[in-house]
Amino acid sequence: MKKNLFFLLLILFSCSNDETQTSEPVVDNLYFPSIDSDQWETINPEELNWDSVSIDNLYNFLQLNNTRAFIVLKDGKIILENYWGNNFSNTAPFDSNSNWYWASAGKTLTAFLVGIAKDNGILSLEDSSSTFLGNGWTSLEESQESLIKIKHHLTMTTGLDYLVDNLNCTDPNCLTYKNTPGTNWFYHNATYSLLKDVIENASETTYNDFTNQKVKMQIGMGGSWIQSNYSNIYWSTARDMARFGLLILNEGVWDNQVVLSDTNYFSNMVNTSQQMNESYGYLWWLNGKDSLIPPGITFPIQTSLASNAPEDLIAGMGTNGQYLDVIPSQNLVIIRMGEAPDSDDLLPINFHNEMWSYLNDILF
């Protein structure tokens, strides 16, 4: 009897485990392009009553601000897609097959990969970073270093000193003590970059292989991580970034295939992650909050990320205006890749907000 009960429970557990691998789309009426084809369904903007003059105004603004690629998905389908390249001096043509860097917008992909690693049981956010980076990855005393956890890298709250010559440097001599972990927020690239090593050591595979197996193959996404000095930068086409945005719009499910099943992690990733900067989740920027700490600043400013955008906007934002915008309330994904706009900001937040003023004339 006990033996039969054991096998019955084993069968039930196996069925339950299988069911987590497939799911109905979280968002109703979403279209997903095939993972085996470059074909992507499009809709003419006129079918949505989008004003052609306003679209031209948006495109002129984007072109004047050195944009290379721009895509708008509505319900997963491409409504707007444009590329610029020959308009720049000494630049090659740019189209849907051209690769471009995500810069810090790629942090969003890393946050998703950490969630998958957690999903797979190979790490916990409460794990000390030293578990995967080894002792001595900083210049701190071992007792101080052991207090830094994976969650602190995800939330920019490691407490490591940001008054250093190179905020990208991951050498131990660049990583010194300033605050107790979890008590101070600063946009510190080096602490983010170390998540690559955490995932590699936890998974016992390369970062590109982990990305390929856990995300790219699941959603038909191209691109790869390329090392540049201390930073690991993701490069892909604009459509590849749009695929990832669509995955995020559907909360980690591609069509009916679950890519990230930990719904609690996903929710925490796209909501305020700590008390200091309410406009920051797990490496995602959040709109609609009362205050914001931009990169390079140590104190909150009483403003939202993008006052012209819907309040539920979540964004990946990178140097020179690489943007991955996801707006769940409108079933929208918006991609902008390109050269630096006419702005000196580390992340051109003002340009992003102005871009949304043009989008408002079209969408609402």
Secondary structure, DSSP 4 states (H G I P E B T S, - for coil): -HHHHHHHHHHHHHHHHHHTTB---SSTT-----TT-S---B--GGGGT--HHHHHHHHHHHHHTTEEEEEEEETTEEEEEEE--TTSTT-----TT--EE-GGGGHHHHHHHHHHHHHTTS--TTSBTHHHH-TTSSSS-HHHHTT-BHHHHHHT---B---SS-TT--SGGG--B-S-TTS-----HHHHHHHHHHHHHHHTS-HHHHHIIIIIHHHT---EEEEETTEEEEEE-HHHHHHHHHHHHTTTEETTEES---HHHHHHHTS--SSS-TTBSSS-EE-S-S-B--TT-SS-BSS-S-TTS-TT-EEEEETTTEEEEEEGGGTEEEEEEES--S---SS-HHHHHHHHHHHHHHH-
